C-alpha cells in the first residue's frame, strides 16, 4: 500500500493522493532530481495477477514516453515499485473536458474549434509515430486554465502497422465514441481516431452524445446502422460549415472521412477564419422587437 511520505526509486516522495481509477492509483509527488512536482500513476495491487493488465499498463508508459508534444501529457519516467508498475508524468493543474462539460453542459462553437485544433495537432503527431490512440474522448483530454488541452491515456493505443484484431479479444474503448468498423470487430486505422474526434466535437457543441440508446450493444448497433445526426438538430445555431466537418469526420465508411487529422484541422481553421460562422444569430422576435 502506497502511503503519504513513501519514496519511489529514492527519487519521488509521495505528497498527496489524487484519485483512483479502474487501472491505477494516482498520487502527487516531489521529484528530488528535477525539483518539480509530478504525478505518479501506480497500478492497483489487486490487478497484478492479470498479465494483460500489466502489459497494458507497461504499453501505455512506453507509448507515452515516446511522445514530445505540447498537447500530449509528458511521461518522464517509468519503472516498478513494490512489484507494481508505475509511471511519473507531467502534473496537470486542470480539469478534463468531461468535467468541464459536466459543469457547463456545452461549450461555444468557437471555443470547441480552438480545442479541436489542438487535439487534432496532437493526434496528427501520434499518427506520425505510427500509433493509433483508440480511446479519444473528453475523459482523456485535460483542459488547462490557459485554454491548452492535453491528451492522455495511451492504455489501449496500438501500432498502426500491426493488425490488433489478431492479437486482442473483444472491443476496446468507450462505446459512445467507437467508430462503426470497431463496433463490427474490424481493423482500426487513423480514421478510427478521426471518428472519435468527430464524436467529441459533436458533444462539445451540443452537450450530448450522438447516440444514447442505453445499453452498450444498442449504442454499438446505432454507430453501425443509424445515420450520424446533424449537430444542428440539437443546437440550431451551429454553423453549417462546422456541422459538415463533424458529419464528414463521422462518416460510416472510413474512406469517406478525412484522410488525416491535418486535413480535418485545416478545415476547422478555415471555418474559424470565416467570421460569418460566428455572428450571433437572432430569432424572429429579437430581430423585430429587440427581445433577448
N, C-alpha and C positions, 0 to 999 in steps of 0.2 A: 504494500500500500504506500503510495506517494504522499508525503506529508509536507506541510509548510516548513521550510528550512532545510529540506533534503538537498544534497548536492548530486548532480548528474555529471558523470565523467570528470568530476572535480573541476567543472567549468561553469555549470549553471546552478544557481541557487534558487529553489522554488520559493516564490514570494506570495502567490495567491492562486486559488483555483478559479478558473474562468468558466468551466462548464464540462458537461459530459454528453457525448453523442453516442450514436449506435455502435461506433467502432472504437472510440478512444476518449480519454480524458484530456482536457486542455488546461494548461497552467501558465501563469505569468512567471517569468524568471529573470534574474540578472545574469548577464554573460560577463564573467570576470576577464575574459580575453579581449573582447571587442568593446567592453564598457557600455553596453547598451541593453535595453530591455527587450526580451524576446518572448515568443510564445512557444511552449513545449507541448507537443502532442504525443501522448503515450498510449499505446494500445491497451485496451482493457484486459485485465488479467484473465477473466473468465473466457475470453475468446482465443487464448493462445493454443488450445488443443486442436483448433481447426487450422490446418496448414494453409487452406485457401485464404483465410483471414490474414494470416501473417504475410503471405505472398502479396496480397492486395495492398497491405499497408506499406511493405517494402517497395512495391512498384510505384506507389504514389510518391514516396520520398525520393526515389531515384529519378522519376519523371520530373518532379518539381525542381530538383537540384540542377537540372539541365537548363531551366528557364531563366532568362535575364531580361525582363521587360517591365516597364513602369506600371503596366496594368495587370501583372501577374504576381501573386504573393511569392516572395522570395524565400526559398529554403536555404538556410545557412549550413546546416549540419544534420547528420542522422547517424544513429547507432543503436546500441542496446543498453537498457538499464534494468537490472534485476531480471534478465532474460526477456524483457519486454522491449519491442522495437519502439523507438521514439524518433521524432524529428524536431529540430529547432528552427523556427521560421520567423519571418517578419511579424512584429507585434502590430496589430491593426487597431487604431482607435476610431471606431466607426461602427455602423450597423450594416446588416445585409440588406439587399434590395427587398427581400421578403419582409423584413422588419419595417422598412420604410413604407412599403405598400400597405402593411397591416395598419399603420398609423394614418397614412394619407388617403388610402383606398386606391387612388390612381395618381399618376404624375402628368404634368403638362406635356404636350406633344414635343415641344422644343427641348425640354429637359430630357425626355425619353430619347430623343435623337442624339443629344450630347452623350448620353450613357451608351447608346448603341455604337457610336463611332469609336469610343474607347474599347468597348467589348470586342468589336469586330477587328480592331487593330491587334488586340491581344490574341484572339483566336487565329487570326491570319499568321501570326508569329508561331503559334503552336503547330499549325498545319505545315508551316515551312520546315519544322523539325520532324515531320512525318509522324505526328501524334494527333489522334482524334480524341477529343475530350470525353464525349458521350454523356456528360451529365451537366449540361449548361442549363441553369435555372436560377431564379432570384435568390434562392437559399445559398447558392455557391458564389455569389457575387457581392463583394463588400463595397459599401459606399462611404467614402470619407467626407469629412466636413467641408473640404475644399472642392468637392464635386468629382474627385478622382474615383474611379472604380477599379477594383482588383479582383480578378477571378481566382478561385481556389478549388481545392478538392479534385485531385487527379487520380482518385482511387480506382476508377474503372476505365481510365484512359487506355488506349491501345495503340500499338504501332500500326500505322496506315498500310504497311506492307505485309501484314500478317492477317490471314483470314481467321478472325476470332470465332466465327461460327463453328469451327472445327475443334476449338480448344475450350469453349465455355458452354455451360448448361444454363438454360433459362434466359430471360430477358433482363438486361441490366439497365438501370436508370429509372428516373421518375416517369411514370406512365403519362402524366399530364403533358410532358414535353417530348415524348418519344415520336420520332419520325415513323410514318407508315411502314417503311421497309423493315424497321426494327421490330415493330409490333407483329410483323409476319415472320420474324426469325431470320431475316436475310442479312447479307453483309452490310456493314456500315461504311460510310465514306465521309469526306469533308462536308458533303451536302446533308448528312445526318446532323452535324453540328449546326449548319445553317438553318435547318428546320427548327431546332430547339431555340436558336436565337430569335427566329421569327415569332415563335410562341411567346417568348419572353417579352419581345417588343409589343405584341398584342396585349399582353397582360398589363404592362406598364401604362399604356394609354387608355385602356378600357376599364381596368380594375377588376377584371375577371379572366378566367381561362376560356379558350375556345370550346373545349369540351368538358363538361362537368356532369357526366352521366351517372356518377355514383360509384358503382363497382369498377375496379381496375380493368376487368375484362371488357366491360361495356365502353370504357374510355378508349381502350386499345382498338376496339372494333370501330369506334367513331373516327379515329385517326385514319383508319384504312378505308372506310366506306362512305363517310359523310363529307360533303363539301366543306372546306375550311371557311368559316364565317367572315364576313366583312367587318372590320373594326367599326365602321360607321353604323352598323346595326345597333351597337351598344353605346357608341359615343359619336353622335351625328356631326360634331364639329371637327372630327379628324379629317385633315386634308386628303383629297382623293389620291394625290401623289404618294403620300405616306401609306395609305391603305393598299395601293398597288404594290408597294415594296414588300409589305408584310405578306400579301397574297402570293407573290412570286416566291418569296423565301419558303413558303409553306405549301408549295405545290405537291400534290400526291406523288408525282413522278420525280425522282431525284434529278433526272436530266433536264427538267424544266425549271429547276431552281437556279439561283445564282451559281455561276461556275466557281466562284471563290468568295471569301469574306471581303477581299479587297473590292471586288465588283459591287457587292452589296453596300459596303461603306461609301463608295463613290456615289452611289445612287442616293443615299441619305444626305451626304454633304451637298449634292446638287439640289435636293429638295429644301435643305436648310437655307441655301443661298437664294431661294425664291421667296421673297418676303411676302408675297401674296398668300403663301401657305399658312402664315401665322397672323394674318389680320383677323381681329376679333369679329366673329360672325354674329350679327344681331337678328333677333327674332322679329316677326312682323309687327307686334305691338310696340317693341322697343324702337323700331325704325320709324313708326308713325307717331308715337306719343313720347318716346324717350324713356319708357319704363325700363327698369333693370330687372 
